[in-house]
Amino acid sequence: MKAKKLTWKHYTGIGIGIVILVYCCVAFYYSKGFVCGTKINGIDVAGMTADEVIEIFEKKAKDYSLTIKERGDEEEVIKESQIQAKFEGADEIREIADGQSPLLWIKGLFGGETYEDVTMFSYDRESFEKAYSQLKCIDEDNMVKCANAKPVYKDGKFTVQKEVKGTELNLDRTKKTAEEYVASGISTLDLEDENCYKNPKYTSTSEEITELAGKMNNALKGSITYEFGKQKVVLDKDVYSQWMKVTDDGTDYEIDENEMENWILEFIYKYNTQYGWHTFKTHDGRTKRIFGGPYGWRISKDKEMDSVRKMLKEGTTETREPYWRQKGKVYDGVNGDIGDTYVEVDMGAQMVYYYKDGKQKFSAPCVTGMMTEDRKTPECVAYIMYKERSATLVGENYTSPVKYWMPFVGNVGFHSASWRDSFGGSIYINNGSHGCVNLSEASAKQLYSLVEKGDPVVTYY
């Protein structure tokens, strides 16, 4: 008998049959496990039974540890033994398995089924809290704070200093993320990837910072050069650049008035001589250090502050002396600012000397204040305030007319004392003046003719 020839319909039927057979075989394969493309919490479980998947996750729980990757290639680990982790998702896995139809295995070829929210671990919260609290990375004392890029002064100009990423964490976000990772059984937490770190707002390439550096460089123009005596002090950009502080928002700068004032005060304290120490060489070659007294040089703080502000604002350049509130005769001379023209009172020897241009022009014995706290003549460096003829000195329980009066500090001064018969020696100890320097009328007249207003007066014991 002749064989019947197969037509395309026969081949189509055979093909469909084969496809159905293969499909059913695959369905049968997946009938005891999860279908193709099934993923649970990131793990491909296709073809596995529920018990096999549960066993995998139970082992993961038993072996679980959370490795925390930190900046600077540092790592810390929280171990299962520290948190007592257990797998709690068995019922959910079985429910997923029961809900799948093996006949729908083909969906796996187009992405399959993904389950990301299956309960993974339970853990002892108190134990976790303890383990977490021991992490070095969350200890604020160990954190390096992040910092914006900013202009810094170096070698005569402002350049942009690179930002500091630091290791400063957003503590709330870090803890929340760590808890989520443990609950999900994820073994590695990269703090950088999870944006747990605080980051600087401005980097070295930020337009705001490069513009600010340019603005600050444009302000480095003015200067003041102080020249007085042998001294030369320069206030220029190397100094006032340290007063230019970037504002809190990082995009502008301002002058730190406190630092400016501190510099001016240090300048004043260093170069003021009034009410400070004076080194003096006596008539007999001794060197005395004498503190206090109104004689000397004193810089005006207010005028200097205003002048420096003007220089910073307008970029002016000038060379000058400081603005003096008070001046002495010389700044750097013989005996410092005392110079070589002065009145010297050696109260130990009870003698008065007058020097003019370094040469002694006068000497005479005197009587200074009685050695009690309220009457002793002060040891100081002062100056002749004025000269007066025929003055009347008034004090507690006394009125004394004098022919020559030359005050040098407060109401203390040189004057004639016609009521005294002798001068010098130890008279001052028990019968001294009320503080003034008593001279005979002839001596007072001579000194009066020699001294001028402003001449330094040095008194010492």
Secondary structure, 3 states (H helix, E strand, C coil): CCCCCCCHHHHHHHHHHHHHHHHHHHHHHHCCCECCCCEECCEECECCCHHHHHHHHHHHHHCCEEEEEECCCEEEEEEHHHHCCEECCHHHHHHHHHHCCHHHHHHHHHCCCEECCCCCEECCHHHHHHHHHCCHHHCCCCCCCCECCEEEEECCEEEEECCECCCCECHHHHHHHHHHHHHHCCCEEECCCCCCECCCCCCCCCHHHHHHHHHHHHCCCCEEEEEECCEEEEECHHHHHHHEEECCCCCCEEECHHHHHHHHHHHHHHHCCCCCEEEEECCCCCEEEEECCCCCCEECHHHHHHHHHHHHHHCCEEEECCCEEECCCCCCECCECCCCCEEEEECCCCEEEEEECCEEEEEEECECECCCCCCCCCCEEEECCCCEEEEEEEECCEEEEEEEEEEEECCEEEEECCCCCCCCCCHHHHHCECCCEEECHHHHHHHHHHCCCCCEEEEEC
